[in-house]
Amino acid sequence: MSVVSDQPFDVVVVGGGVVGCAVALLLSHHRLKVALFEARNDVGAGTSKANTAILHTGFDATPGSVEARLVARGYELLRDYAPGAGIAVEPTGAVLVAWDDEQQAVLPKLAEKAAANGYVHTEIIDGNAVRELEPHLGPGATGGMVVPHEYIIDPWTTPLAFATEAVANGCELVTGFRVASARRSDDGTTELTAADGRVVRARFVVNAAGLYGDELHRAMGFDGFTVRPRRGELIVFDKFARSLLHRTLLPVPTSHTKGVLVAPTVFGNVMLGPTADDIDDKEATGSTRAGLDGLLAKGRRILPALLHEEVTAVYAGLRAATAHSDYQLSAHADAGYVCLGGIRSTGLTASMALAEEALEMLTGIGLTAARRPADELRPVHLTSLGEADDRPYQSGGSTVCHCERVTADEIVTAVTALVPAHDLDGLRRRTRAVAGRCQGFFCAAEVCALAARADGRSMQHWMGAS
Ligand SMILES: Cc1cc2nc3c(=O)[nH]c(=O)nc-3n(C[C@H](O)[C@H](O)[C@H](O)COP(=O)(O)OP(=O)(O)OC[C@H]3O[C@@H](n4cnc5c(N)ncnc54)[C@H](O)[C@@H]3O)c2cc1C
């Protein structure tokens, strides 16, 4: 048995997605011995890397739900945190488009729902006004509702910035540690054991394990929710498509899903999706013929010209859906345990509010957390990946990925950073290298060679891990 640390941690956060990283960040601002344990070799590499990247106002959440409260709060927290940390946000706004009388009739109800959620800026407009806002929209829109504060955000830099700042402030990040079992000891600590036998002890445990949150909840001795993944497939179109729309084009949501949208991305592309299919396999992130065909059919109606543009990539993410309509948050004093479960389709937006909630629940079950003075804390500023922001290539330096205009210095920085990339996917999320229209066909070898020279690992490692 190998012990990760002789002394127990005050708090161990399990799961390095956007939620766990946000919790680790907030805890690192307190006088606590904190650790973040992640099963994969990197943070933000699960559902958090594969979403639609909308910073939601929460206008369509169920009023009075925990999710509605935390999305609204999380929106403000993340919007204000992002610029300082180098997380790209574009204030595009959105327009929800109705395509028939039935959908049109839903708009006033949605505006009322938004107001009940405290969001009073929606505006219902007729079909002509929708087309004036978005001239490339397909024919047949009967009307729409403008949601001016529905923004787009960089989903990759968000967990990375949280984790980097947490580590800069003393949080221990342990990757490649999948918590397999948990046992409460007589000394009031919990022993968490990894599949490979390594052990860590914690006075308090926070479950931010996303899709595996239900399994960890059971390992901690509790029950009450089961995660059934809801797969969302997406298509990313080339940057030439970006001029086809000004804002996110939303469908009228149903109780099952927010529906298929067309949205610009902060990286300068356009995305179409997601689907919503309940599946059983928590690792099934492949795309399907049926899913892509369905998206293309919907895209053809929403923005016909989009179908003439090149597809850059397809991907799928899995929402941690449960039988419950709300987040599954709970605190358990006897077990020194807080669960952040069932964070399905809004966790990027709500992440910083979920962190506040977790801290409140932890103090509610006995954690003493004294805030560290501001002059003791180290903020971070990562290089923005936003197409609308200044990018390093504009200040010179040799470019290695020409589609995304990534410089050699950016690659070196990404593999030598406080929270470094360990594979090509990690490099992609830190720099946009190999994410462009050639998908690494021209640059992957050079990018990997640079990474190998910078961190001493072999070229095979970098190429093989792509
Ligand atoms: C298609 C799609 C579209 C979406 N669109 C949006 C959007 O526009 N806006 C928005 O706000 N949200 C959106 N979401 C939701 C958002 O992406 C998620 O809510 C969020 O990423 C969840 O983050 P997480 O940290 O809870 O989970 P994850 O990112 O899955 O992180 C959990 C981590 O825990 C680790 N882990 C699991 N078990 C263990 C264990 N036993 N030990 C150690 N580590 C473990 C995993 O490896 C993983 O890295 C969307 C989701 C999908 C799928």
Residues whose N, C-alpha, C, O or C-beta is under 5 A from the ligand:
A	BS01	LIG	V14 G15 G16 G17 V18 V19 G20 F37 E38 A39 R40 A45 G46 T47 S48 A50 N51 T52 A53 I54 F177 R178 V179 A208 A209 G210 L211 Y212 R230 G232 P274 G317 L318 R319 I343 R344 S345 T346 G347 L348 T349 A350
